[in-house]
């Protein structure tokens, strides 16, 4: 069966072929023009709308403020790229981000939804371009045309100030015009974010405090009882928003049948399942691979019971690498519920060797005396977060109270499958008005925030094809003129510096993409 991605690729190819074949005829029309794979529609009679908007508030305060906004994001964007380039040297190909996730194309990038992503992208681009034109008119510069840009569907708008007038304009004014687009995107992103955090988030509450289950290990005892997207309300005496933290410190003997409370799709049920630390995966090339299988519960290592992740780590840290050990595993047949105990003999590997290969920046000499099996594990075989954390995360407040890490967690929600908010997760919250409409508004606001922020940040970077490139040229020239720095007060020199910095930024982007796949 042909996939959605393959259909999208075929449609794009067909679009480009048709556009290429008709480019000669299109060039003869008055209002249409082919620009690479894009079809441009130009209107020269509707430019007055920019003047009408510009006259609503004749103040130029925003155009001045936009310079500060873009300057902050320009510097911040470069610092972020430098930091990410460093992190790229610490990440191996097995865990690096797929290249397809760098394409910000709704419907093609699997993490960007077609409807929400397309609407938010078109809105962000239209506002971006209109703000260029409005700022140009506020400063008296003529605009030759306005129009729409098509790539199969409308993907944005554009405004064309007259080129000669732009180049002849005062660099201070020109800089404001180029800064207006990215800055309005950033302002819109901020407004959308504040609505999410301070208006929509306080209006919802979880039906039950507990733990949202994001993943369940296949073949584990939990796989027959708990579905991803459900909520673990209780486990034995543990309950509430801290249930996962309490499970991580559990002292219930491995394999002990314990009652669980589960909320799924508005239905509550109770069942029993064995306690313990479940193997979620093994790493090829290490002792546990093809010996210990995912879904099993670790009962003990030698004579030491393994209650939780901490006891597993402590046990292995006390064993020298190269030691022969016996591990007792508990496996439950998910069909018949029959339980079997299996003892496995393994020779441990070195934790130092593992970190040398996969995370050299995190390695430590102390790891040379500590053992490594090559397993990942979680309590009950489930991964998730407290409902209070999920509420804060999907509505963005984690970006405010969680510091830098919280902010990047919010930006990564699409890649975690948490935006648009999954229907299973949404069903665990009570909303203040018609539920489908509430979640549509929430998801739409998030994508306006996400794509507006990304568009603003990208255009603030001084790359040759972005607003930030010309912005930096004018900024360097203005600074050189005011400070009487001879080199910078020459527009060609300022432009050359900005161009070289732009090439360096492109190098950093390719470095981030390629290095994890090479080293």
C-alpha positions in Angstrom: 0.0 0.0 0.0 1.3 3.4 -0.9 2.1 5.6 2.1 1.0 9.2 2.7 4.6 10.4 2.3 4.9 8.7 -1.1 1.6 10.3 -2.2 2.9 13.7 -1.1 6.1 13.2 -3.1 4.2 12.2 -6.2 2.0 15.2 -5.9 5.0 17.5 -5.5 6.7 16.0 -8.5 3.6 16.4 -10.6 3.2 20.0 -9.5 6.8 20.9 -10.5 6.5 19.1 -13.9 3.2 20.9 -14.7 4.6 24.3 -13.5 7.8 23.8 -15.6 5.7 22.8 -18.7 3.5 25.9 -18.4 6.1 28.4 -17.3 6.3 30.0 -20.7 2.6 30.7 -20.8 2.5 31.8 -17.2 5.3 34.3 -17.9 3.1 36.1 -20.5 0.3 36.7 -18.0 -0.1 40.0 -16.1 -0.5 38.7 -12.6 1.2 35.3 -12.4 4.9 34.4 -12.3 6.9 31.2 -11.7 9.5 31.4 -9.0 11.3 28.1 -8.7 8.7 25.5 -7.5 6.4 28.3 -6.4 3.6 30.0 -8.3 3.3 33.7 -7.5 0.1 35.8 -7.8 0.8 39.5 -7.9 -1.8 42.2 -7.4 -0.8 45.8 -8.0 -4.3 47.3 -7.4 -4.7 46.2 -3.8 -1.7 48.0 -2.3 -3.9 50.5 -0.6 -4.8 48.1 2.1 -1.3 48.5 3.5 -1.8 52.3 3.6 -5.1 51.9 5.4 -3.5 49.6 8.0 -0.5 51.9 8.4 -2.8 54.9 9.0 -4.7 53.1 11.9 -1.8 53.9 14.1 0.8 56.2 12.7 3.3 55.5 15.5 6.6 54.0 14.5 7.3 52.6 18.0 6.9 49.0 16.9 9.3 49.4 14.0 11.9 50.7 16.5 11.1 48.0 19.0 11.4 45.3 16.3 15.1 46.1 15.9 15.8 45.2 19.5 13.7 42.0 19.2 15.5 40.8 16.1 18.9 41.7 17.5 18.2 39.6 20.7 17.0 36.6 18.6 19.9 37.0 16.2 22.4 36.7 19.0 20.4 34.0 20.8 20.0 32.0 17.6 23.7 31.9 17.0 24.5 30.9 20.6 21.9 28.1 20.3 23.4 26.9 17.0 26.9 26.8 18.6 25.6 24.9 21.6 23.7 22.4 19.3 26.9 21.9 17.2 28.7 21.0 20.4 26.0 18.5 21.4 26.1 17.0 17.9 29.6 15.7 18.7 28.2 13.9 21.7 25.4 12.1 19.9 25.8 9.0 17.9 24.0 8.1 14.7 21.8 5.6 16.5 20.0 8.3 18.5 20.3 11.3 16.2 17.2 13.1 14.8 16.1 11.8 11.4 16.7 14.2 8.6 13.0 14.3 7.6 12.2 16.1 10.9 14.2 19.1 9.8 11.7 19.7 7.0 9.1 22.1 8.3 6.4 21.1 5.8 2.9 20.1 7.1 1.9 16.7 5.9 5.4 15.7 4.8 7.1 16.0 8.1 5.2 13.4 10.1 5.4 15.5 13.3 3.6 18.5 11.7 -0.1 18.0 11.3 -1.5 18.9 7.9 -4.5 21.1 9.0 -3.1 22.8 12.1 0.4 23.1 10.5 -0.9 24.5 7.2 -3.2 27.1 8.8 -0.6 28.2 11.2 2.2 28.4 8.6 0.1 30.3 6.1 -1.1 32.7 8.9 2.5 33.3 10.1 3.9 33.9 6.6 1.1 36.3 5.6 1.4 38.4 8.8 5.2 38.3 8.4 5.1 39.7 4.8 2.3 42.2 5.5 4.3 43.7 8.4 7.2 44.3 6.0 4.8 46.3 3.7 3.1 48.1 6.5 6.4 49.3 8.0 7.6 50.3 4.6 4.5 52.5 4.1 4.8 54.0 7.6 8.2 55.2 6.5 7.0 56.5 3.2 8.6 53.8 1.0 6.5 52.7 -2.1 5.3 49.1 -2.5 5.2 47.7 -6.0 2.9 44.8 -5.4 1.3 42.4 -2.9 0.4 38.8 -3.6 0.1 35.2 -2.7 2.5 32.3 -3.0 1.4 28.8 -4.0 3.1 25.5 -3.6 0.1 23.2 -4.6 -1.8 25.1 -1.9 -1.5 28.7 -0.7 1.6 28.7 1.5 1.9 32.4 2.2 1.9 36.0 1.1 4.6 38.5 -0.1 5.0 42.2 -0.2 7.4 43.8 -2.7 8.7 47.2 -1.8 10.2 48.9 -4.8 13.8 47.6 -4.9 15.5 50.9 -5.9 13.7 52.8 -3.2 14.7 50.2 -0.6 18.3 50.3 -1.5 18.4 54.1 -1.6 16.6 54.3 1.8 18.3 55.3 5.0 19.9 52.2 6.5 18.1 52.9 9.8 14.7 52.8 8.0 15.7 49.8 5.9 16.8 47.9 9.0 13.4 48.5 10.6 11.6 47.2 7.5 13.6 43.9 7.5 13.2 43.5 11.3 9.4 44.0 11.1 8.6 40.6 9.7 10.5 38.4 12.2 9.5 40.6 15.1 5.8 40.4 14.5 6.1 36.6 14.3 7.9 36.6 17.7 5.2 38.9 19.2 2.4 36.6 17.9 4.2 33.6 19.3 4.4 35.3 22.7 0.7 36.3 22.7 -0.4 32.7 21.7 1.9 31.3 24.4 0.5 33.5 27.1 -3.1 32.7 26.1 -2.3 29.0 26.4 -0.5 29.3 29.8 -2.6 31.9 31.6 -6.1 31.5 30.0 -6.6 28.0 28.7 -4.5 26.0 31.2 -6.2 27.2 34.4 -9.6 26.3 32.9 -9.0 22.5 32.8 -8.4 19.9 35.4 -7.7 16.1 35.4 -10.6 13.9 36.4 -8.2 11.8 38.5 -4.7 12.6 39.8 -2.3 9.9 38.6 0.2 9.1 35.9 -0.3 9.4 32.1 1.0 6.3 30.4 2.9 7.3 27.2 4.4 3.9 26.4 4.0 0.3 27.4 6.7 -2.3 26.8 5.3 -5.1 24.5 5.2 -8.6 26.1 5.3 -7.1 29.6 2.6 -7.9 32.1 1.3 -4.3 31.7 0.7 -4.7 27.9 -2.5 -6.7 28.4 -3.9 -4.3 31.1 -2.7 -0.8 30.3 -2.9 1.0 27.0 -0.8 3.9 25.9 -2.8 7.1 26.5 -4.5 5.7 29.6 -3.9 6.8 33.2 -2.5 4.8 36.0 -4.5 6.0 39.0 -3.2 3.6 41.6 -0.8 0.8 42.2 -1.1 -1.0 45.5 -0.8 1.8 48.1 0.6 4.3 45.6 -1.7 6.9 44.0 -1.8 10.5 43.0 0.3 12.7 40.8 3.5 11.3 42.4 2.8 7.7 41.6 5.6 7.3 39.1 8.2 8.7 41.6 6.9 6.4 44.3 7.1 3.4 42.0 10.7 4.2 41.2 11.4 3.8 44.9 9.2 0.8 45.4 10.2 -1.9 47.8 7.5 -4.4 46.7 9.2 -7.8 46.1 9.5 -8.4 42.3 6.7 -10.5 40.9 4.3 -9.8 43.7 0.7 -9.5 42.3 -0.5 -6.0 43.1 -3.8 -4.2 42.4 -3.9 -1.4 39.9 -6.5 1.3 39.0 -6.6 2.4 35.4 -8.6 5.2 33.7 -9.0 5.0 30.0 -11.5 6.7 27.6 -13.6 7.8 30.6 -13.8 4.3 32.0 -12.2 3.2 35.3 -11.2 -0.4 35.9 -9.2 -2.4 38.5 -6.9 -5.4 37.9 -3.8 -7.1 39.2 -0.3 -7.2 37.8 3.2 -8.2 39.1 5.4 -5.5 40.6 9.0 -5.1 39.5 11.5 -3.5 37.1 10.7 -4.5 33.5 13.3 -4.8 30.7 12.2 -2.4 28.0 15.1 -3.0 25.6 18.7 -4.3 25.1 21.7 -2.9 23.3 23.4 -4.9 20.5 27.0 -5.8 21.3 26.4 -6.0 25.1 25.8 -9.0 27.4 22.0 -8.8 27.7 21.4 -8.7 23.9 19.5 -11.8 22.7 19.9 -13.2 26.2 17.5 -11.1 28.3 14.3 -10.3 26.5 12.1 -7.1 26.7 9.0 -7.6 28.8 10.7 -9.7 31.5 11.0 -8.6 35.2 14.4 -8.6 36.9 13.9 -10.6 40.1 17.5 -10.5 41.4 21.2 -10.3 40.5 23.0 -13.0 42.5 21.3 -12.9 45.8 20.4 -9.2 45.6 16.6 -8.5 44.9 16.0 -5.8 42.3 13.1 -3.6 43.4 13.6 -0.6 41.2 16.0 1.2 38.8 18.2 2.5 41.7 18.7 -1.0 43.1 19.7 -2.3 39.6 22.2 0.5 39.2 23.6 0.1 42.7 24.0 -3.7 42.2 25.9 -3.3 38.9 28.1 -0.5 40.2 29.3 -2.8 43.0 30.3 -5.5 40.4 33.6 -5.3 38.5 33.5 -5.6 34.7 34.1 -9.1 33.4 32.4 -10.8 36.3 30.2 -13.8 35.7 26.8 -13.2 37.4 23.5 -15.0 37.7 20.3 -13.0 36.9 16.8 -14.4 37.7 14.1 -13.2 35.3 10.4 -13.4 35.6 8.4 -13.9 32.3 4.7 -13.9 32.0 2.9 -15.4 29.0 0.6 -12.6 28.0 -1.8 -15.1 26.4 -2.1 -17.7 29.2 -0.8 -15.6 32.1 1.5 -18.4 33.1 4.6 -17.2 35.0 8.1 -18.7 34.6 11.3 -18.0 36.5 14.6 -18.2 34.4 18.2 -17.9 35.7 20.7 -16.5 33.2 24.4 -16.5 33.5 26.2 -13.4 32.0 29.6 -11.9 32.0 29.3 -8.2 32.6 30.8 -5.5 30.3 32.4 -2.2 31.3 30.3 0.9 31.9 33.3 3.0 30.9 33.5 1.2 27.5 29.8 1.9 26.8 30.2 5.7 27.6 33.4 5.9 25.6 31.5 4.7 22.5 28.1 6.4 22.9 28.5 9.4 25.2 32.2 10.3 25.7 31.3 13.7 27.1 29.5 12.0 30.1 32.2 9.4 30.8 34.0 9.1 34.1 37.1 7.3 35.3 35.0 5.8 38.1 33.0 3.8 35.5 36.1 1.6 34.9 35.2 -0.4 38.0 31.4 -0.6 37.3 29.6 -3.2 35.3 27.2 -2.7 32.4 24.6 -5.1 30.9 23.2 -3.1 28.0 19.6 -3.0 29.2 17.0 -0.2 29.6 14.2 -0.8 32.2 11.3 0.9 33.8 8.9 0.2 36.7 6.0 -2.0 35.4 7.3 -1.5 31.9 5.5 1.8 31.5 6.9 5.3 30.7 4.9 8.4 31.4 4.5 11.5 33.5 2.2 12.8 36.2 -1.1 14.3 35.2 0.0 17.6 36.7 3.1 17.6 34.6 1.2 16.7 31.4 -1.2 19.6 32.0 1.7 22.0 32.5 3.6 20.6 29.5 0.8 20.5 26.8 -0.2 24.1 27.8 3.3 25.4 27.9 3.8 26.5 31.5 6.7 24.1 31.8 8.5 26.6 29.5 8.1 29.3 32.1 8.8 27.3 35.3 11.1 24.7 33.9 13.9 26.9 32.9 15.8 26.3 29.7 15.1 22.6 29.8 11.4 23.3 30.2 11.3 25.6 27.3 12.9 23.1 24.9 10.6 20.5 26.3 7.7 22.7 25.1 9.2 23.1 21.7 9.7 19.4 21.3 6.1 18.5 22.0 5.3 17.7 18.3 8.3 15.2 18.3 6.9 13.5 21.4 3.5 13.0 19.8 1.9 15.4 22.3 0.8 18.1 19.9 -1.9 18.1 18.7 -2.9 16.8 22.1 -3.8 13.1 21.6 -7.5 12.4 22.0 -6.7 9.7 24.7 -4.9 12.3 26.8 -7.5 15.0 26.2 -10.2 12.6 27.4 -8.6 12.6 30.9 -9.3 16.3 31.4 -12.5 18.2 32.1 -12.8 21.3 29.9 -14.7 24.6 30.5 -16.8 24.5 27.3 -17.6 22.2 24.3 -14.7 19.7 24.4 -13.9 19.4 20.7 -13.9 23.2 20.2 -11.7 23.7 23.3 -9.1 21.2 22.1 -9.2 22.6 18.5 -8.5 26.1 19.9 -5.7 24.8 22.2 -4.0 22.9 19.4 -4.4 25.8 16.9 -2.9 28.2 19.4 0.1 25.9 20.0 0.9 25.6 16.3 0.6 29.3 15.8 3.0 29.8 18.6 5.3 27.0 17.4 5.5 28.0 13.7 5.6 31.8 14.4 8.4 31.3 16.8 10.3 29.1 14.4 9.7 31.5 11.5 10.8 34.5 13.6 13.9 32.9 14.9 14.9 31.5 11.5 14.5 34.9 9.8 16.4 36.7 12.5 19.5 34.6 11.7 21.9 36.4 9.4 21.7 33.9 6.5 21.9 35.2 3.0 18.3 34.4 2.1 16.7 35.6 5.3 15.7 39.1 6.7 18.5 38.7 9.2 21.1 38.9 6.5 20.3 42.4 5.4 19.4 43.4 9.0 22.9 42.5 10.1 24.5 44.4 7.2 22.7 47.5 8.1 23.3 47.1 11.8 27.1 46.8 11.3 27.1 49.8 9.0 25.0 51.9 11.4 27.3 50.9 14.3 30.4 51.6 12.3 29.1 55.0 11.3 28.1 56.0 14.9 31.4 54.7 16.4 33.4 56.0 13.5 34.9 52.6 12.8 36.3 53.0 9.3 35.9 49.4 8.1 32.3 49.0 9.2 31.2 52.4 7.9 31.8 51.0 4.4 28.6 49.2 3.3 30.5 46.7 1.2 32.7 45.7 4.1 29.7 45.5 6.5 28.0 43.4 3.8 31.0 41.1 3.4 31.2 40.4 7.2 27.5 39.6 7.3 27.8 37.3 4.4 30.7 35.4 5.9 28.8 35.1 9.2 25.9 33.7 7.2 28.1 31.1 5.6 29.4 30.1 9.0 25.8 29.7 10.2 25.0 27.4 7.2 28.1 25.4 8.1 26.9 25.0 11.7 23.5 23.8 10.5 25.1 21.2 8.2 27.5 20.2 11.0 24.6 19.5 13.3 22.9 17.4 10.6 25.9 15.4 9.4 28.3 15.0 12.4 26.2 12.6 14.4 26.0 10.3 11.3 29.8 10.4 10.7 31.5 10.1 14.1 
